[in-house]
């Protein structure tokens, strides 16, 4: 009897999970379906059967040039991730293995900065960027996204580093390892799953960042988020073209997430089971 109840619970849980997953994925699916329609078909109403035309993709590429925006997204997301790791690894190491009375306060302060509405600091930051000539600059927007996501990166790495026994680092110090060798050759290899998942999450966050990229870039440094927004015009929304642009923008990150999901889950559960 108990086994029957357990099996029913598992079946119900499986069904509920599948329903939730389908509800979450449906907007993406419908966007992909709409991208294979003509503009006339796209505005006719709800329809899950596409005509299979590639007209919207051809027009999107001809009008805007997808690969230039794609290259900017790659440079900005990967660059901001690497720069964040350079800063976050030593910071997380220090707070995990040499904590002070203010360590938790510093961590909470860093996390609290993510709760501040971005629009509250838009005007001063825009004026600073404009006066320094940093508008529509790849390096500037890369640094900007690094600072935006740095609190999350530090928090995640701090959590992972806390799971590593401090005795291992003490042993390396007794063997004469310098601080640099301790971080690079002892700590980092042991925290590879956590670092990898942090990198993946940061790339996704930087790739999807729309508010600051739309405000601070126009053409030269514009990533795919600006590419999508360019299909909203005073004449209205072109649903088929907008869906095609959105599909082209999310496809790379969806593919990366699909192939790296095992590593991502492994990193997110790093240290959860002793």
Phi, psi and omega per residue, in radians:
X1 nan -0.807 3.131
X2 -1.075 -0.675 3.139
X3 -1.157 -0.651 3.121
X4 -1.112 -0.752 3.110
X5 -1.101 -0.732 3.129
X6 -1.092 -0.753 3.119
X7 -1.097 -0.697 3.099
X8 -1.133 -0.712 3.116
X9 -1.089 -0.730 3.113
X10 -1.117 -0.724 3.139
X11 -1.113 -0.774 3.125
X12 -1.119 -0.746 3.115
X13 -1.070 -0.746 3.124
X14 -1.074 -0.778 3.141
X15 -1.105 -0.777 -3.138
X16 -1.096 -0.748 3.134
X17 -1.091 -0.746 3.122
X18 -1.118 -0.702 3.121
X19 -1.102 -0.795 3.122
X20 -1.086 -0.756 3.136
X21 -1.081 -0.733 3.136
X22 -1.168 -0.672 3.110
X23 -1.121 -0.677 3.125
X24 -1.222 -0.695 -3.057
X25 -1.440 -0.327 -3.036
X26 -1.013 -0.784 3.115
X27 -1.002 -0.664 3.105
X28 -1.158 -0.771 3.122
X29 -1.052 -0.776 -3.111
X30 -1.187 -0.590 3.057
X31 -1.093 -0.761 3.123
X32 -1.112 -0.756 3.123
X33 -1.081 -0.776 -3.125
X34 -1.111 -0.531 -3.124
X35 -1.151 -0.335 3.120
X36 -1.729 0.355 3.074
X37 -1.945 2.851 2.973
X38 -1.427 2.919 3.141
X39 -1.075 -0.643 3.125
X40 -1.105 -0.780 3.129
X41 -1.173 -0.613 -3.070
X42 -1.161 -0.559 -3.089
X43 -1.658 0.015 -3.111
X44 -1.347 -0.324 3.130
X45 2.305 -3.030 -3.079
X46 -1.177 2.157 -3.132
X47 -2.738 2.130 -3.103
X48 -1.614 0.098 -3.126
X49 -1.911 1.818 -3.140
X50 -1.371 2.736 3.092
X51 -1.382 -0.281 3.103
X52 1.482 0.238 3.139
X53 -1.393 2.547 3.082
X54 -1.816 0.306 -3.087
X55 -1.025 -0.768 -3.104
X56 -1.131 -0.720 3.126
X57 -1.110 -0.722 3.132
X58 -1.118 -0.737 -3.137
X59 -1.212 -0.659 3.111
X60 -1.067 -0.819 -3.141
X61 -1.163 -0.697 -3.109
X62 -1.198 -0.639 -3.063
X63 -1.428 -0.676 -2.975
X64 -2.015 -0.603 -3.071
X65 1.451 1.497 -3.024
X66 -1.084 -0.765 -2.943
X67 -1.172 -0.477 3.083
X68 -1.161 -0.767 3.092
X69 -1.178 -0.671 3.122
X70 -1.081 -0.772 3.128
X71 -1.082 -0.720 3.107
X72 -1.096 -0.710 3.121
X73 -1.095 -0.728 3.136
X74 -1.116 -0.846 -3.111
X75 -1.079 -0.799 -3.078
X76 -1.203 -0.809 -3.077
X77 -1.216 -0.792 3.133
X78 -1.214 -0.749 3.140
X79 -1.085 -0.779 3.131
X80 -1.160 -0.573 3.113
X81 -1.181 -0.821 3.134
X82 -1.122 -0.717 3.129
X83 -1.144 -0.683 3.112
X84 -1.123 -0.677 3.121
X85 -1.144 -0.674 3.133
X86 -1.038 -0.659 3.136
X87 -1.464 -0.713 -2.974
X88 -1.326 -0.609 -3.104
X89 -1.078 -0.903 3.087
X90 -1.102 -0.649 -3.135
X91 -1.137 -0.786 3.134
X92 -1.171 -0.658 3.093
X93 -1.052 -0.805 -3.106
X94 -1.089 -0.774 -3.088
X95 -1.321 -0.447 -3.126
X96 -1.431 -0.653 -3.015
X97 -1.963 -0.193 3.059
X98 -2.353 1.009 -3.060
X99 -1.235 2.689 3.039
X100 -2.118 -3.113 3.135
X101 -1.153 -0.402 -3.074
X102 -1.727 0.069 -3.075
X103 -1.052 -0.856 -3.137
X104 -1.119 -0.611 3.098
X105 -1.131 -0.723 3.129
X106 -1.116 -0.760 3.122
X107 -1.077 -0.743 3.133
X108 -1.183 -0.632 3.098
X109 -1.139 -0.740 3.113
X110 -1.068 -0.757 -3.138
X111 -1.181 -0.575 -3.124
X112 -1.150 -0.467 3.120
X113 -1.121 -0.422 3.105
X114 -1.287 -0.268 -3.120
X115 -1.536 -0.172 3.140
X116 -1.331 2.260 3.112
X117 -1.102 2.302 -3.072
X118 -1.092 -0.599 -3.097
X119 -1.125 -0.358 -3.123
X120 -1.176 -0.472 -3.122
X121 -1.994 0.224 -3.088
X122 -1.102 -0.863 -3.054
X123 -1.080 -0.918 3.141
X124 -1.080 -0.704 3.130
X125 -1.169 -0.676 3.111
X126 -1.104 -0.740 3.133
X127 -1.141 -0.678 3.097
X128 -1.103 -0.811 3.122
X129 -1.074 -0.723 -3.105
X130 -1.158 -0.764 -3.089
X131 -1.243 -0.492 3.106
X132 -1.559 -0.001 3.140
X133 1.205 0.588 -3.067
X134 -1.838 0.060 3.100
X135 -1.179 2.451 3.135
X136 1.014 0.751 -3.121
X137 -2.113 2.237 -3.087
X138 -1.090 -0.779 -3.107
X139 -1.107 -0.756 -3.110
X140 -1.118 -0.791 -3.121
X141 -1.236 -0.512 3.060
X142 -1.127 -0.804 3.103
X143 -1.116 -0.685 3.140
X144 -1.064 -0.823 3.139
X145 -1.206 -0.527 3.055
X146 -1.071 -0.821 -3.132
X147 -1.167 -0.606 -3.138
X148 -1.141 -0.760 -3.049
X149 -1.635 -0.102 -3.081
X150 -1.027 -0.720 3.115
X151 -1.000 -0.731 3.136
X152 -1.166 -0.715 -3.139
X153 -1.101 -0.792 3.138
X154 -1.104 -0.771 3.140
X155 -1.055 -0.805 -3.118
X156 -1.125 -0.794 -3.135
X157 -1.154 -0.671 3.088
X158 -1.035 -0.751 3.127
X159 -1.110 -0.745 3.133
X160 -1.173 -0.757 -3.108
X161 -1.135 -0.542 3.128
X162 -1.127 -0.392 -3.127
X163 -1.438 -0.187 3.135
X164 -1.514 2.223 -3.127
X165 -1.033 2.253 3.137
X166 -1.160 -0.374 3.136
X167 -1.076 -0.534 -3.141
X168 -1.156 -0.736 3.116
X169 -1.204 -0.635 3.087
X170 -1.099 -0.679 3.109
X171 -1.128 -0.680 3.122
X172 -1.155 -0.600 3.108
X173 -1.202 -0.669 3.111
X174 -1.138 -0.484 3.096
X175 -1.450 0.028 3.065
X176 1.647 0.241 -3.132
X177 -1.232 2.384 3.084
X178 -1.362 3.010 3.131
X179 -1.057 -0.753 3.136
X180 -1.090 -0.809 3.132
X181 -1.131 -0.608 3.134
X182 -1.114 -0.735 -3.122
X183 -1.295 -0.779 -3.007
X184 -1.378 -0.767 -2.976
X185 -1.765 -0.243 -3.131
X186 -1.995 -0.990 -3.047
X187 -1.232 -0.890 -3.050
X188 -1.040 -0.832 3.116
X189 -1.046 -0.596 -3.131
X190 -1.278 -0.413 -3.087
X191 -1.859 0.346 -3.108
X192 -0.957 -0.814 3.123
X193 -1.018 -0.756 3.133
X194 -1.170 -0.721 3.119
X195 -1.142 -0.716 -3.137
X196 -1.102 -0.785 3.135
X197 -1.162 -0.613 3.084
X198 -1.132 -0.735 3.094
X199 -1.073 -0.795 -3.132
X200 -1.081 -0.779 -3.141
X201 -1.122 -0.709 -3.131
X202 -1.169 -0.676 3.092
X203 -1.080 -0.746 3.127
X204 -1.104 -0.766 3.138
X205 -1.108 -0.757 3.138
X206 -1.197 -0.666 -3.139
X207 -1.108 -0.671 -3.064
X208 -1.569 -0.090 -3.127
X209 -1.085 2.144 -3.083
X210 -2.023 -0.687 -3.007
X211 -1.023 -0.971 -3.049
X212 -1.283 -0.621 -3.135
X213 -1.166 -0.645 3.116
X214 -1.219 -0.627 -3.092
X215 -1.356 -0.572 -2.963
X216 -1.894 -0.023 3.109
X217 -2.284 2.770 3.105
X218 -2.313 -1.017 -3.074
X219 -2.303 -1.030 -3.001
X220 -1.082 -0.742 -3.081
X221 -1.904 0.182 -3.046
X222 -1.211 2.190 3.089
X223 -1.556 -2.920 -3.049
X224 -1.204 -0.430 3.084
X225 -1.114 -0.659 3.069
X226 -1.236 -0.634 3.077
X227 -0.978 -0.768 3.125
X228 -1.180 -0.804 -3.078
X229 -1.124 -0.382 -3.118
X230 -1.196 -0.229 -3.138
X231 -1.615 0.132 2.970
X232 -1.780 2.058 -3.030
X233 -2.299 2.920 3.085
X234 -1.050 -0.395 3.128
X235 -1.330 -0.193 3.133
X236 2.150 -3.046 3.124
X237 -1.696 2.275 3.052
X238 -1.695 1.681 -2.931
X239 -1.074 -0.748 -3.114
X240 -1.149 -0.799 3.129
X241 -1.164 -0.714 3.113
X242 -1.092 -0.699 3.108
X243 -1.170 -0.684 3.102
X244 -1.133 -0.748 3.108
X245 -1.111 -0.725 3.127
X246 -1.137 -0.710 3.122
X247 -1.105 -0.754 3.115
X248 -1.139 -0.538 -3.112
X249 -1.343 -0.673 -3.070
X250 -1.560 -0.302 -3.077
X251 -1.011 -0.841 -3.124
X252 -1.051 -0.727 -3.094
X253 -1.293 -0.551 3.062
X254 -1.151 -0.764 3.125
X255 -1.116 -0.765 3.114
X256 -1.089 -0.753 3.124
X257 -1.129 -0.639 -3.140
X258 -1.130 -0.804 -3.091
X259 -1.338 -0.365 -3.102
X260 -1.895 0.210 -3.068
X261 -1.096 -0.623 3.134
X262 -1.132 -0.765 3.117
X263 -1.152 -0.644 -3.140
X264 -1.153 -0.793 3.118
X265 -1.139 -0.707 3.121
X266 -1.067 -0.717 3.139
X267 -1.231 -0.684 -3.127
X268 -1.200 -0.419 3.118
X269 -1.792 0.185 -3.118
X270 -1.063 2.136 3.112
X271 1.466 -0.001 -3.116
X272 -1.276 -0.515 -3.135
X273 -2.021 2.129 -3.138
X274 -1.513 nan nan
